[in-house]
Amino acid sequence: MIDGTHFGGQVLVVALGIAEGGEKHVLGVWQGATENTTVVKGLLEDLLDRGLNRERRYLVVMDGSKALRAGVERVFGEQVEVQRCQIHKRRNVKEYLPENCQKDYDRRMRNAYAMNNYAEAKEALQKIFRQLERINPSAARSLEEGLEETLTVHRLGIGAVLRRKLATTNPIESCLSTVQRVARNVKRWREGDQPLRWTATGLLEAEKKFRRIKGYQEILLLKERLNPSHIQQKEARAVEVA
């Protein structure tokens, strides 16, 4: 999961990893003037330099930031699987609609994303898109943009419990809210690494309350679907040793 927080006119982009056992780990933080592609690329390349396997395919969860998306693709290539936050998508569409129909369409989108079947969820969202085209083309375009990537965990066949955790950026946003709370008493931001140091302090505080995510038992299945050849090679080596 990748997201950013702002302090003193600068952005701190954070990467949060979820291990096979469901444990959350802060993987890294990178400082920049804005949440741009270069900052994201620097963060991810640093993770690779520190041991992230370049040959593996990963699921990356993020909001709709084009800079985040471009940075991820530059480092991991087109084979990376990206899950766009469903809550952010719902909010974006809602902002285009008049108040008298916001709740109705938000409910329809929420129900569509709650479906277990990928094809059915996609069809339900496409139906909403066609309806929105008639009443508000801007809302329709907002829904259409990146729609497929909001359904990545559906397409990968992840069960409902784990899917709810991986379909949004809530886990990393919760982490960053702790960072904001820890640094809220800073009245004057100086140049240099002060924002980075306060962010790191907040992340260490957040880690104290980390819990395993619900549905983590299915993460192994997710790994197999992302890297089937890698799993097969690992099993083959185990047989040879036996």
C-alpha positions as CSV (number, residue, x, y, z in Angstrom):
1,M,0.0,0.0,0.0
2,I,1.3,3.5,-0.9
3,D,0.0,6.9,0.3
4,G,1.3,10.3,1.3
5,T,1.0,12.8,4.0
6,H,2.0,16.5,4.0
7,F,4.0,18.5,6.5
8,G,5.6,21.9,6.2
9,G,4.9,22.2,2.5
10,Q,6.5,18.9,1.7
11,V,5.1,15.4,1.1
12,L,6.1,12.2,2.8
13,V,5.2,9.1,0.7
14,V,4.9,5.9,2.7
15,A,4.9,2.2,1.7
16,L,3.1,-0.3,4.0
17,G,3.6,-4.0,3.4
18,I,1.3,-6.9,4.4
19,A,3.1,-10.2,5.0
20,E,1.9,-13.7,4.4
21,G,0.8,-14.0,8.0
22,G,-1.2,-10.8,7.9
23,E,1.3,-8.7,9.7
24,K,1.6,-5.1,8.6
25,H,5.1,-3.5,8.2
26,V,6.2,0.0,7.4
27,L,8.6,-0.6,4.5
28,G,9.8,2.9,3.8
29,V,9.2,6.6,3.6
30,W,10.5,9.1,1.0
31,Q,10.4,12.9,1.2
32,G,9.7,15.3,-1.7
33,A,8.3,18.7,-2.5
34,T,5.2,17.2,-4.0
35,E,3.5,13.8,-4.4
36,N,5.1,13.3,-7.8
37,T,6.3,10.3,-9.9
38,T,10.0,10.9,-9.0
39,V,9.3,10.6,-5.3
40,V,7.3,7.4,-5.7
41,K,10.0,6.0,-8.0
42,G,12.7,6.8,-5.4
43,L,10.8,5.1,-2.6
44,L,10.2,1.9,-4.6
45,E,13.7,1.7,-6.0
46,D,15.0,2.1,-2.4
47,L,12.8,-0.9,-1.4
48,L,14.3,-2.9,-4.3
49,D,17.8,-2.0,-3.3
50,R,17.0,-3.2,0.3
51,G,15.9,-6.6,-0.9
52,L,12.4,-6.5,-2.4
53,N,12.4,-9.3,-5.0
54,R,12.5,-7.7,-8.5
55,E,11.3,-10.9,-10.1
56,R,8.0,-11.2,-8.2
57,R,4.7,-9.7,-9.1
58,Y,3.0,-7.5,-6.5
59,L,-0.4,-6.2,-5.7
60,V,-0.1,-2.5,-5.0
61,V,-3.1,-0.7,-3.3
62,M,-3.4,3.1,-3.7
63,D,-5.8,5.9,-4.3
64,G,-6.4,7.5,-7.7
65,S,-3.2,9.6,-7.8
66,K,-1.7,9.6,-11.3
67,A,1.7,10.3,-9.9
68,L,1.6,7.2,-7.6
69,R,0.3,5.1,-10.5
70,A,3.0,6.3,-12.9
71,G,5.8,5.7,-10.3
72,V,4.6,2.2,-9.6
73,E,4.5,1.3,-13.3
74,R,8.0,2.8,-14.0
75,V,9.5,0.6,-11.3
76,F,7.5,-2.6,-11.6
77,G,6.4,-2.5,-15.2
78,E,3.1,-3.3,-16.7
79,Q,2.9,-6.7,-15.0
80,V,2.2,-5.1,-11.6
81,E,-1.4,-5.5,-10.3
82,V,-2.9,-2.2,-9.0
83,Q,-5.9,-2.0,-6.8
84,R,-7.5,1.5,-6.8
85,C,-9.2,2.4,-3.5
86,Q,-13.0,1.8,-3.9
87,I,-13.8,4.3,-1.2
88,H,-11.9,7.1,-3.0
89,K,-13.8,6.1,-6.2
90,R,-17.1,6.4,-4.5
91,R,-16.2,9.8,-3.0
92,N,-15.0,11.1,-6.3
93,V,-18.3,10.2,-8.1
94,K,-20.4,11.5,-5.2
95,E,-18.8,14.9,-5.4
96,Y,-20.1,15.4,-9.0
97,L,-23.7,14.6,-8.0
98,P,-26.4,16.9,-6.6
99,E,-27.3,16.2,-2.9
100,N,-30.6,14.7,-3.7
101,C,-29.1,11.7,-5.4
102,Q,-25.7,11.3,-3.7
103,K,-26.8,8.7,-1.2
104,D,-28.6,6.6,-3.7
105,Y,-25.7,6.3,-6.2
106,D,-23.2,5.8,-3.4
107,R,-25.4,2.9,-2.1
108,R,-25.5,1.4,-5.5
109,M,-21.7,1.6,-5.9
110,R,-21.2,0.2,-2.4
111,N,-23.5,-2.8,-3.2
112,A,-21.7,-3.4,-6.5
113,Y,-18.3,-3.5,-4.8
114,A,-19.8,-5.9,-2.2
115,M,-20.5,-8.5,-4.8
116,N,-18.3,-11.6,-4.7
117,N,-18.3,-12.3,-8.4
118,Y,-16.0,-10.1,-10.6
119,A,-18.2,-10.2,-13.7
120,E,-21.4,-9.3,-11.8
121,A,-19.7,-6.5,-9.9
122,K,-18.3,-5.0,-13.1
123,E,-21.7,-5.3,-14.8
124,A,-23.4,-3.6,-11.9
125,L,-20.9,-0.7,-12.1
126,Q,-21.3,-0.4,-15.9
127,K,-25.0,-0.2,-15.4
128,I,-24.5,2.7,-12.9
129,F,-22.2,4.3,-15.5
130,R,-24.9,4.2,-18.2
131,Q,-27.4,5.7,-15.8
132,L,-25.0,8.5,-14.8
133,E,-24.3,9.3,-18.4
134,R,-27.9,10.4,-18.7
135,I,-28.0,12.6,-15.6
136,N,-24.4,13.8,-15.1
137,P,-21.7,13.0,-17.7
138,S,-18.9,14.3,-15.4
139,A,-19.9,11.8,-12.7
140,A,-20.0,9.0,-15.3
141,R,-16.5,9.8,-16.5
142,S,-15.3,9.9,-13.0
143,L,-16.7,6.4,-12.4
144,E,-15.3,5.1,-15.7
145,E,-11.7,6.4,-15.1
146,G,-9.7,3.6,-13.6
147,L,-12.9,1.5,-13.1
148,E,-11.1,-1.8,-13.9
149,E,-8.4,-1.2,-11.3
150,T,-11.0,-0.8,-8.6
151,L,-12.0,-4.4,-9.2
152,T,-8.5,-6.0,-9.2
153,V,-9.1,-8.0,-6.0
154,H,-12.4,-9.2,-7.4
155,R,-10.6,-10.4,-10.6
156,L,-8.0,-12.2,-8.6
157,G,-10.7,-14.1,-6.8
158,I,-9.9,-13.0,-3.3
159,G,-12.5,-13.9,-0.6
160,A,-14.8,-11.3,0.8
161,V,-13.1,-10.8,4.2
162,L,-9.6,-10.2,2.8
163,R,-11.0,-8.4,-0.2
164,R,-12.5,-5.7,2.0
165,K,-9.1,-5.1,3.6
166,L,-7.2,-4.9,0.3
167,A,-9.9,-3.0,-1.7
168,T,-9.2,0.3,0.1
169,T,-6.3,2.4,1.4
170,N,-7.9,2.4,4.9
171,P,-5.0,0.4,6.6
172,I,-2.3,2.9,5.5
173,E,-4.6,5.9,6.0
174,S,-5.1,4.7,9.6
175,C,-1.3,4.6,10.0
176,L,-0.9,8.1,8.5
177,S,-3.6,9.5,10.9
178,T,-1.3,8.5,13.8
179,V,1.5,10.4,12.1
180,Q,-0.7,13.5,11.9
181,R,-1.7,13.1,15.5
182,V,1.9,12.8,16.7
183,A,3.1,15.8,14.8
184,R,0.0,18.0,15.4
185,N,1.8,20.1,18.0
186,V,4.6,21.2,15.7
187,K,4.0,24.9,15.1
188,R,6.9,25.7,12.8
189,W,8.4,23.5,10.2
190,R,12.0,24.1,9.4
191,E,14.0,23.1,6.3
192,G,15.8,19.8,6.0
193,D,14.7,16.5,7.5
194,Q,12.4,17.6,10.2
195,P,9.2,16.5,8.4
196,L,10.9,13.1,7.7
197,R,11.9,12.7,11.3
198,W,8.4,13.5,12.6
199,T,6.9,11.1,10.1
200,A,9.2,8.3,11.1
201,T,8.4,9.0,14.8
202,G,4.7,8.8,14.0
203,L,5.1,5.6,12.0
204,L,7.0,3.9,14.9
205,E,4.1,4.9,17.2
206,A,1.5,3.5,14.7
207,E,3.4,0.2,14.5
208,K,2.8,-0.4,18.2
209,K,-0.9,-0.8,17.5
210,F,-0.6,-2.9,14.3
211,R,-2.8,-6.0,14.2
212,R,-3.0,-8.8,11.7
213,I,-5.5,-8.0,9.0
214,K,-8.7,-10.1,8.9
215,G,-8.8,-12.8,6.2
216,Y,-5.0,-13.1,6.1
217,Q,-5.3,-16.9,5.6
218,E,-6.0,-16.1,2.0
219,I,-2.8,-14.2,1.4
220,L,-1.1,-17.4,0.3
221,L,-3.7,-17.9,-2.3
222,L,-3.1,-14.3,-3.5
223,K,0.6,-15.0,-3.7
224,E,-0.1,-18.1,-5.8
225,R,-2.3,-16.2,-8.3
226,L,0.2,-13.4,-8.6
227,N,3.3,-15.6,-9.0
228,P,2.2,-19.1,-10.0
229,S,5.5,-20.0,-11.6
230,H,7.4,-18.9,-8.5
231,I,5.2,-21.1,-6.3
232,Q,5.6,-24.1,-8.7
233,Q,9.4,-23.7,-8.7
234,K,9.4,-23.6,-4.9
235,E,7.3,-26.7,-4.6
236,A,9.5,-28.5,-7.2
237,R,12.7,-27.7,-5.2
238,A,11.0,-29.0,-2.0
239,V,10.2,-32.3,-3.7
240,E,13.8,-32.6,-4.9
241,V,15.1,-32.1,-1.4
242,A,12.7,-34.6,0.0
